[in-house]
């Protein structure tokens, strides 16, 4: 790997930019803000109400857990304004490769050279997104789960990422209340999502085959694994459109059977039923 010009950026005076204020973007922003890191949330939608309300509702409680004072949340619809002075950009847009490629291309142009650009993608590798980028030494996967309840944070190289970025990013993430994990090689789904994908796929097949209902699956799962939430509830929470987009990536990249994704699309997405985002979910 050629030498990298990346140097540790100043995180005390520069903000984090979160691109996308959806289910994940707002949760990620809240965690960093609660730990004292200023965040600029960039969202095309004119109304930031849902994202801002979520941060305001949860930042105090999270800050109290960590013994910190919340920082400021800023909002903008301008990508240039959001990332112009950022020390890190967190890409949290929908799980569609063509959108990720376009976003990475733009971010690589406007973000400062020392700014880390981390994709929150759980199924797409950042190496797939660097089609038109130049400063690949600062691009990587930085995948969050469902904070503040689930705080694991996985990092993975795009194949060109400066290796010094990983200990630095994991150190900062730990300060923000995350549990950082380094995926040592490129892997579709990183660490836990490879395991979780197999579980989701089989659950959707059980439902598609009419073997039982979502409530029964969740009750059995919680009993067996002493869990507080079942997998159907978790899929409803993240949004069935997101679940579908992620599973499509796995089926395409691994040549898997599409029965589960076809059933989910026909019975939920096509009817506007996305779980917590709107309409009905697997649990009704």
N, C-alpha and C positions, 0 to 999 in steps of 0.2 A: 504493500500500500504506500503511495507517495506521501511525503511529509504534509502535514496539515497546518494551515494557518490559524486554527482555532485556539483561542485563549479563554480562560475562565472569565465570563462576563460579570459585571457588577450587578448583583441581585438586590442591593439595598436601595438603589435610586431608580432602577428601571422596572417596568411592569412585565407581567405575563399577559400574553394575548391568548384568549380562548376563542376559536373560530367556530361558531355554532352554539346556540343557546337552548338546544333541545334537552331531552331527558338527561343525557350524560354531560353535556356542556355546562349546564347550570350546576350540577353536582360537583364537577371538577373545579369550577370557579369558586364555589362556596368553600371547598376544602382549603384551597390556597389562600383565599381571603381570610378565612378564620385563623390562619397561621401567620398572618401579618404580611402577606405578599399582595401588593396592589395588582388587580386584574382588570384588563380591558376586555369586555365581552363584545365580540363583533357578530352581529346577526343582521341578515338582510331584512327581516321582518321589521316593520316600523314599530310595532308594539312589543316591547321587551317585558311587558308586565309579568308574565308567568315566570320568566327566569329571574327577574329582579326580586319578585315576591318570595321565590324559593330561597334565594340567597339571604334575604333579610330575615326570613323566618327561622333559618337554621344556623346562621353564622355565629350567633351568640352562644348557643349551646355547644357547638363544636369548639369554639375558642375557649370556653370554660374547661372543657376536657383537657385541652393542651396547655392551659395556663398562659394564653396569649391574648393580645388585643387585635380584633379584626382590622384589616386594612380597608381600603376604599375599592368599591366596584364602580367602574366607569363603563359606559356603553356607547357604541358607535355602529353605524352601518358602513363605515369606510374602512376597507382593509388596510389602506396605507396608514391611516391614523392609528389603527389598532397595533400594527406591528412595527411602525417606524422606529421606535426606540425600545422594543421589547428585548428581554434577555432570553425568553423562550416563547415559542408559539405552539399551542396545543390545537391540532386540527381535530375537530369533533363534528364533522359534517356526515351526511348519510353514507352508509356502507356500499357505495357504488364506485367502481374503479375509475370510470371515466371522470367522475366528479373529483376524485382524489388526485388524479393526474393533473387536471386543470388547476386545482387549488395549490398543489405543490409547486407547479410551474410559476404561478403568480407569487407565492410566498417567497420562493427562492430569489425572485427579482427585487422584492421590496423590503425584506427583512435584513437587518444589519448582518455583516459577515460573521460575527461571533454569536449570533442568535441561534439557539437550538430549535430545530423544527421537528416536532414529534407528532406522529399520527396516532390517534387513539384507536385506530382500527384493530378489531379483534380477529379478523379473518384474512385481511389483505396484508401482504408484506410490504414494507416501505420500499423495498427494492423494485416492486411493481409500479411504484408511483413516480420514479425519478426518470421518466422518459425524456423530459425536456428541461431538466435542471442542470445546473453547473456546479454549485457549491455543495456537493453531496456529503462532504466531510461532517456536516452538522445536521444531517437528516437521519431520522431513526423512527422506530415504533416506540411509543410510550403509552401502553394500554392500561386504562383504568377499568375497574369492574363497576360496582354500584355503590360508591361512597355516599354517605358516611357509614353505612352498614357493613359493606365489604370493601376493605381498603387495600387489597393487594394491588401492586403496580408493577407491570412487566415492561422491561426495556429490551430492544432487539435491534441489531445493526441492519442497515440497508445494504451492507456489503462494503461500504466505503466510510462508514461513520468513524470519526476519530475515537479510538478506544478510551481516551481520557475523559470523554463526555459521560461515559456510563457511571463511574464512581462519583463524579460530580453531580449528575442528575439524581442518582440514587440517594446521595447525601441530602440534597435539597428536598426530595420527596419524603424522606424520613422526617425531616423537620416539619413537613406539612401534614404529618399524621398517617402517611402511607407506609405499607410494608413492601419495599422494593424487591424485585426478583429479576435476575438477568438471564434471559434465554441465550444460551451460549452459541447456538447456531441458528440460522434462519429456519423458521418453522411456521407453516400455515396454521394460525391459531395460537401461536406462542405456546405457553405451558398448559395452564388449566383449561383453556378453551378447547384444546384438542380432546380432552377427556369429556368436557361438558357437551361438546358437539355430538358425540356418540350417544350420550344420555338423552339429549333433546330429540335427536333423530328417532330413537326407538320409542320414546314417549309419544311422539306425533304419529308414528306408525300404529301404536296400540290404540290411539284415539281414532285414527283413520279406519282401522279394521273393526271398530265398534266393540272391542274387547271389554272396555270399561269406560268410565267417565273421568274427567280431570280431577274432580273432588276426591275420588277414591285413590287415584294415583298420588295426589299430594298427601293424603292422610297416611298411606302406606309408607311413602318416602320419609315423612317426618318421624314416623314411629321407628323405622329401621335405622335411620341415621341420626336420630336425636336432633333433627333440624327444626328451626323455628318457621321456616318457609319451605313450601314445596316447589318443585320445578315448574309446574304450570303457573303458579302465582308469580314466580320469577320471570317467566316469559311474558306474562301479561304486563308486568311492571315495566320492563324494558321496551315493550311495544312489539306487537306481532309483525309489523312491517320490518322492524330491525331484525327480528329473529329470522324472518324469511330471507332478507337480503344476505345475511350471514350464511345461512344454510345453502343458499344458491351457490355461493362461492365454493363451499366444500364439495358440493355435488359436481360442480364443473371441474374443479382442479383435481379431484380424486376419482372422477368417473363413477360416482355413486348413484344408486337408484333415486329417482325423483318423486317417488310416491308420496313421501311425507311433505315435501315442499308444494307439490301440486295440490294436495288435499288442503294444506293451510291456505294457499292462495284462493282456491275455489270457495272454501267455506268461511273464510274470515276476511282476507284482504279485499277480495272483489265485492264484498258486501259492506265494506267500510268499518269492519269490526277489528280494531287494533289493540284491544286490551285497555290499559290505563289511558292511552292517548285518545280514546273515543270509541263509542259503540260497545259491543260485547267482547269479552275475552274468552279464553279457554274455560275459565271458571264461571262464565256467564255474565 
